[in-house]
C-alpha cells in the first residue's frame, strides 16, 4: 500500500468536518481533534497551496519560518498525488475510489473517449463535453455545500480564473484575514495554484520556484499580525513534485504493440490497457525496460492494495480501472506521443516522498 488512508490527509479533513457536525467515511485524526478542542475556533479556514509538499518546505525554508514553525504534522495525500484526485478528495473528505475522480485524463468506456475532468474536454482530441460534464456525471458532495445546507456559513476562494477569484496569493490571504473577523461560525476552503504551475514549467528546484515559496511564506506571516484569534488556519497541499529528467514515449517504443488503447490518468500514474492474451509478454518486456523507474501493478493488485482508497467503491470505479498501472518511482514521465508534455520539468502522481508527503500547518492567534 502506498497510502494508508486512515492516517492520510482525509483524517484531518474528517476532523474539520467533525468539528462542524458532519460525518466522514474515514475516522478523524485524534491528535488534530485535541488541537481543535483545545483551541475551540469559531472559524476554520482550510488553505490549499497546490504542490507545496512537505519536503519542499523542509528543504527550502529555515527552521524559524512561519511554515516550519507551525507545521504540526506531515501526512500523505491520496493516490494518485495529483490535483484532480487530491483536491476533489480534500473538498469532500472522500478518497478517489469513492469519487471516481482518478486523475487528469480519464478514459470513459461508455463514450469510448478520454476526458479531462476539470475541463470537460477530450484529452487526445478537440471534443468539447462542457465544463461541468464530468462533475455532473460523477458529482462530489463538497464540505462547503453540506455546511451551507445545515445553516453554517461556508464559501470557497479561488484564483482569478474563477468568478470573484484572487489575482495573487497575497490578495487571497488579505481576504481570508478580513473574513476571519466574521461573527458567524464559518468554514472557508481556499485554493491557489501558481506554485504548481511554476514547478511544472521550471522544475521544483528552480530559483523561480524557491522565490515563489518565499513569497508564500511572506504572505502567510501576515496571519500572525492581523488574523482574528477566533479563526484556525489549516494550510495544506494536495501533493508535491519531482524533477523530471527524462520521458519515455510509448508510441515510439517496443511496448506499443501490446496496447489496446492509449494510456490515461497521469504520466506518473500511467493506466495501460493491454491486448487480450499478451499480458504475460507485456509484463516481462515492461519490466526489462522500465522496472527501475516504474512500479507495475495489475488490476487485481490495484484492488487488493486499495490503491485509490479503502472504503466502498463508487459504482463506476472498477470499470474505470486499467489492466495495469505504472507508478513512477524515479524521475521519468511515461507518455504516449513523442514530445507530449516535454515542456514540463516538474511533475507528480508517482510514489516518491516528494510527491506524496504533504504538510498540515496549523495556526491560530493566541
Buried (B, 14 or more C-beta within 10 A) or exposed (E): EBBEBEBBBBBBBBBBBBBBEBEBBBBBBEEBBEBBEEBEBBBBBBBBBBBBBBBBBBEBBEEEBBBBBBBBBBBBBBBBBBBBBBBBBBBBBBBBBBBBBBBBBBBBEEEEBBBBBBBBBBBBEEEEBEEEBBBEBBEBBBBBEBBBEEEBBBBBBBBEEEEEBBEBBBBBBBBBBEBBEBEEBBBBBBBBBBBBBBBBBBBBBBEEBBEBBEBBBBBBBBBEEBBBEBBBBBBBBBBBBBBBEEBBBBBEBEBEEBBEBBBBBBBBBBBBBBBEEBBEEBBEBBEEBBEEBBBBBBBEEBBEBBBBBBBEBBEEBEEBBBBBBBBBBBBBBBBBEEEBBEEBBBBBBBBBEBBBBBBBBBBBBE
